[in-house]
């Protein structure tokens, strides 16, 4: 119950902290402060015994320093001294007394920031506690996680009455405690008002900065101009190249009124109806150079301005443009063939006579059910204990028959067989066993008519586990033979 409450309080503190970090306010004055409190310390009730049983209640004092971080957060470093009466495991009233001292590092969250009559806050942190054991013994040390709430009641400009209650969850048994402190807070030093926030440090406060997270220029309201064209990068379609405002920061190098990105000849001025290129016909064949594939040789327009040449394979692609002039092909592949018509030309098609997927190099992709059979095989091909022979009363032979069927169904694929073991036994024996088990599957498939040239096998011993070897279930998963069909 206490653990759940502690987790809930810490989660609430965290949510409030993250929310406060997003807030900006420049009108709250910040001052350092000292705290002085008398403590009531209890290591027993209400955590043990009856709620009203306070036989193990003792006292102490606390002196602390508070340093403001922002209007929501303070850092506090309190030092505590006192007498603690610790409970016993066996009897509620048989506690022992020790002198204790503690040093904490605390973050305070101001629920209602500002200089107010009542200022409540939450706190959380970490503390180190030393327990004295007598003059001739070294003190005991343990760590606490203090969480709690506090309230300041303003008495004057710099002095406030303070009440603070905290629960300290300890990493040591029988050291959880509650503490109630009553005292004063004294503020000192010059009150400072934080400067207006400027996250990117460009001298322009965030409220007036159109790009508060990126340093920029005052002339562009705090936004950068990487190419120096006077157009802020956030509004510049070409932020790395200086350009014109009418083209959203993009250049027009030849000043022909067409921005370079849309200009077919960005460095030569030309009319819009000619895609920004000058109208030239160097060989006077009636085909302007921009459309003439042979601008230095006259040729008919029907042949893109090039002299007519032979088409040896009669595929409609002239030999001077045909990458495969002696094999009929298609223009899409510069005159090279695609025998199976799957959109992958034969020279790049690993299965040129069988139609397949472009993403699979022109070969047919394995069906989902077949891929699942390979995964199933990895988990279910079983062997006799510590041997490389198939388990007689298992379904292993039938599974290998199915793999042989897949190899026949996909004749363009090859198969790798990898043996693995768990970590029981020595590594050398496991390595040899994994190799032998992989070879057993390899030999079986060879006998079923699968060409040895399409297969390879290897053993990895215990070096590639897929689960922990510390339990039986994990070791069972690691004892496997993996089958992977692939294209060469």
Residue pairs with C-beta under 8 A, 6 or more apart in sequence:
2 47
2 167
2 169
2 176
3 169
6 145
6 147
6 167
6 169
9 122
9 124
9 147
10 124
10 147
12 122
13 109
13 122
13 124
13 147
16 109
16 111
16 122
17 72
17 73
17 107
17 109
20 70
20 72
20 73
20 109
21 72
23 71
23 72
24 197
24 206
25 71
25 113
26 193
26 194
26 195
26 196
26 197
27 193
28 71
28 113
28 114
28 115
28 193
28 194
29 115
29 191
29 192
29 193
30 68
30 70
30 71
30 191
30 192
30 193
30 194
31 68
31 158
31 187
31 188
31 189
31 190
31 191
31 192
32 65
32 66
32 67
32 68
32 187
32 188
32 189
33 65
33 66
33 185
33 186
33 187
33 188
34 63
34 64
34 65
34 66
34 185
34 186
34 188
35 62
35 63
35 64
35 65
35 66
35 76
35 78
35 162
35 183
35 184
35 185
35 186
36 61
36 62
36 63
36 183
36 184
36 186
37 61
37 62
37 64
37 162
37 164
37 181
37 182
37 183
37 184
38 59
38 60
38 61
38 62
38 181
38 182
38 183
39 59
39 60
39 61
39 62
39 80
39 82
39 179
39 180
39 181
40 57
40 58
40 59
40 179
40 180
40 181
41 57
41 58
41 59
41 60
41 82
41 83
41 84
41 177
41 178
41 179
42 54
42 56
42 57
42 58
42 177
42 178
42 179
43 56
43 84
43 85
43 86
43 87
43 95
43 174
43 175
43 176
43 177
44 53
44 54
44 55
44 56
44 57
44 85
44 87
44 92
44 95
45 51
45 52
45 53
45 54
45 56
45 57
46 178
47 176
47 178
48 87
48 92
49 92
53 92
55 85
55 92
55 93
55 95
56 85
56 86
56 87
56 95
57 85
58 82
58 83
58 84
58 85
58 97
59 82
59 83
60 80
60 81
60 82
60 83
60 84
60 100
60 179
61 80
61 81
61 82
62 78
62 79
62 80
62 81
62 181
62 183
63 78
63 79
64 76
64 77
64 78
64 79
65 76
65 77
65 78
66 74
66 75
66 76
66 108
66 185
67 74
67 75
67 76
67 77
68 74
68 75
69 75
70 194
71 110
71 113
71 114
71 194
72 109
72 110
72 113
73 107
73 108
73 109
73 110
74 107
74 108
74 110
74 121
75 105
75 106
75 107
75 108
76 104
76 105
76 106
76 107
76 108
76 123
76 125
77 103
77 104
77 105
77 106
78 102
78 103
78 104
78 106
79 101
79 102
79 103
80 100
80 101
80 102
80 103
80 104
81 99
81 100
81 101
82 99
82 100
83 97
83 98
83 99
83 100
84 97
84 98
84 99
84 100
84 131
84 177
85 95
85 96
85 97
86 95
86 96
86 97
86 98
86 174
86 175
87 95
87 174
88 94
88 95
88 96
88 174
89 174
98 131
98 132
98 133
99 131
99 132
100 129
100 130
100 131
100 132
101 129
101 130
101 132
102 127
102 128
102 129
102 130
102 144
103 127
103 128
104 125
104 126
104 127
104 128
104 144
104 146
105 125
105 126
105 127
106 123
106 124
106 125
106 127
106 146
107 123
107 124
107 125
108 121
108 122
108 123
108 150
109 121
109 122
109 123
110 119
110 121
111 120
111 121
111 122
112 118
112 119
112 120
115 154
116 154
117 153
117 154
118 151
118 152
118 153
118 154
119 151
119 152
119 154
119 160
120 149
120 150
120 151
121 149
121 150
121 151
121 152
122 147
122 148
122 149
122 150
123 146
123 147
123 148
123 149
123 150
123 164
123 166
124 145
124 146
124 147
124 148
125 145
125 146
126 143
126 144
126 145
126 146
127 143
127 144
127 145
127 146
127 168
128 141
128 142
128 143
128 144
129 141
129 142
129 143
129 144
129 170
129 175
130 139
130 140
130 141
131 139
131 140
131 141
131 142
132 139
133 139
133 140
142 170
142 171
142 172
142 175
143 170
143 171
143 172
144 168
144 169
144 170
144 171
144 175
144 177
145 168
145 169
145 170
145 171
146 166
146 167
146 168
146 169
147 166
147 167
147 169
148 164
148 165
148 166
148 167
149 164
149 165
149 166
150 162
150 163
150 164
150 165
151 162
151 163
151 164
152 160
152 161
152 162
152 185
153 160
153 161
153 162
153 163
154 160
155 161
157 187
158 186
158 187
158 188
159 184
159 185
159 186
159 187
160 184
160 185
160 187
161 183
161 184
161 185
162 181
162 182
162 183
162 184
162 185
163 180
163 181
163 182
164 180
164 181
165 178
165 179
165 180
165 181
166 178
166 179
166 181
167 176
167 177
167 178
168 176
168 177
168 178
168 179
169 176
170 176
170 177
196 205
196 206
196 207
197 205
197 206
198 204
198 205
198 206
198 209
198 212
199 206
199 212
199 213
200 209
200 211
200 212
200 213
200 214
200 215
200 216
200 222
201 215
202 209
202 215
202 216
202 217
202 218
202 222
203 218
204 216
204 218
204 221
204 222
206 212
208 221
208 222
209 216
209 221
209 222
210 220
210 221
210 222
210 223
210 232
210 234
211 221
211 222
211 223
211 224
211 232
211 234
212 222
214 223
214 224
215 222
215 224
216 222
216 223
216 224
216 225
216 232
217 223
217 224
217 225
220 232
221 232
223 232
223 233
223 234
224 232
224 233
225 231
225 232
225 233
225 236
226 233
226 236
226 239
226 240
227 236
227 238
227 239
227 240
227 241
227 242
227 243
227 249
228 242
229 236
229 242
229 243
229 244
229 249
230 245
231 243
231 245
231 248
231 249
233 239
235 248
235 249
236 243
236 248
236 249
237 243
237 247
237 248
237 249
237 250
238 248
238 249
238 250
238 251
238 261
239 249
241 250
241 251
242 249
242 251
243 249
243 250
243 251
243 252
243 259
244 250
244 251
244 252
244 259
247 259
250 259
250 260
250 261
251 259
251 260
252 258
252 259
252 260
252 263
253 260
253 263
253 266
253 267
254 263
254 265
254 266
254 267
254 268
254 269
254 270
254 276
255 269
256 263
256 269
256 270
256 271
256 276
257 272
258 272
258 276
260 266
262 276
263 270
263 275
263 276
263 277
264 270
264 274
264 275
264 276
264 277
264 290
265 275
265 276
265 277
265 278
265 290
266 276
268 277
268 278
269 276
269 278
270 276
270 277
270 278
270 279
271 279
274 288
274 290
275 290
277 290
279 288
279 290
280 288
280 289
280 290
280 295
281 287
281 288
281 289
281 292
281 295
282 289
282 292
282 295
282 296
283 292
283 294
283 295
283 296
283 297
283 298
283 299
283 305
284 298
285 292
285 297
285 298
285 299
285 300
285 301
285 305
286 301
286 305
287 299
287 301
287 304
287 305
289 295
291 304
291 305
292 299
292 304
292 305
292 306
293 304
293 305
293 306
294 304
294 305
294 306
294 307
295 305
297 305
297 306
297 307
298 305
298 307
299 305
299 306
299 307
299 308
300 308
303 318
306 318
306 320
308 318
309 318
309 319
309 320
310 318
310 319
311 317
311 318
311 319
311 322
312 319
312 322
312 325
312 326
313 322
313 324
313 325
313 326
313 327
313 328
313 329
313 335
314 328
315 322
315 328
315 329
315 330
315 335
316 331
317 329
317 330
317 331
317 334
317 335
319 325
321 334
321 335
322 329
322 334
322 335
323 333
323 334
323 335
323 336
324 333
324 334
324 335
324 336
324 337
325 335
327 336
327 337
328 337
329 335
329 336
329 337
329 338
329 345
330 336
330 337
330 338
333 345
336 345
336 346
336 347
337 345
337 346
338 344
338 345
338 346
338 349
339 346
339 349
339 352
339 353
340 349
340 351
340 352
340 353
340 354
340 355
340 356
340 362
341 355
342 349
342 355
342 356
342 357
342 358
342 362
343 358
343 362
344 356
344 358
344 361
344 362
346 352
348 361
348 362
349 356
349 361
349 362
349 363
350 361
350 362
350 363
350 412
350 487
350 488
351 361
351 362
351 363
351 364
351 412
351 487
352 362
354 363
354 364
354 412
355 362
355 364
356 362
356 363
356 364
356 365
357 363
357 364
357 365
359 365
360 487
361 487
363 412
363 413
363 487
364 410
364 412
366 406
366 410
366 413
366 485
370 406
370 409
370 410
373 402
373 403
373 406
374 403
374 406
374 483
374 484
374 485
376 399
377 399
377 400
377 402
377 403
377 481
377 483
378 480
378 481
378 482
378 483
379 477
379 480
380 394
380 395
380 396
380 399
381 390
381 396
381 399
381 400
381 441
381 480
381 481
382 390
382 391
382 394
382 396
383 389
383 390
383 391
383 396
383 437
383 440
384 390
384 391
384 392
386 425
386 433
387 433
388 433
388 436
388 437
388 439
388 440
389 440
390 396
390 397
390 400
390 440
390 444
397 444
400 441
400 444
400 445
400 448
401 448
403 415
403 445
403 483
404 445
404 448
404 449
404 450
406 485
407 413
407 415
407 445
407 450
407 454
407 485
408 449
408 450
410 485
412 487
413 454
413 485
413 486
413 487
414 454
414 455
414 456
414 485
414 486
414 487
414 488
415 445
415 450
415 454
415 455
415 456
415 483
415 484
415 485
415 486
416 455
416 456
416 457
416 458
416 483
416 484
416 486
417 438
417 441
417 442
417 455
417 456
417 457
417 458
417 481
417 482
417 483
418 438
418 457
418 458
418 459
418 460
418 481
418 482
418 484
419 433
419 434
419 435
419 436
419 437
419 438
419 457
419 458
419 459
419 460
419 481
420 434
420 459
420 460
420 461
420 462
420 464
420 465
420 466
420 478
420 479
420 480
420 481
420 482
421 430
421 433
421 434
421 461
421 462
421 478
421 479
422 430
422 462
422 465
422 469
422 474
422 475
422 476
422 478
422 479
423 430
423 462
423 465
423 469
423 475
423 478
424 430
424 469
424 475
427 461
427 462
430 461
430 462
431 459
431 460
431 461
431 462
432 459
433 459
433 461
434 459
434 460
434 461
434 462
435 457
435 458
435 459
436 459
437 459
437 481
438 457
438 458
438 459
438 481
439 457
441 457
441 481
441 483
442 452
442 455
442 456
442 457
445 455
446 452
446 455
462 469
462 478
465 474
465 478
466 477
466 478
466 480
467 473
467 474
467 475
467 477
467 478
468 474
469 475
469 478
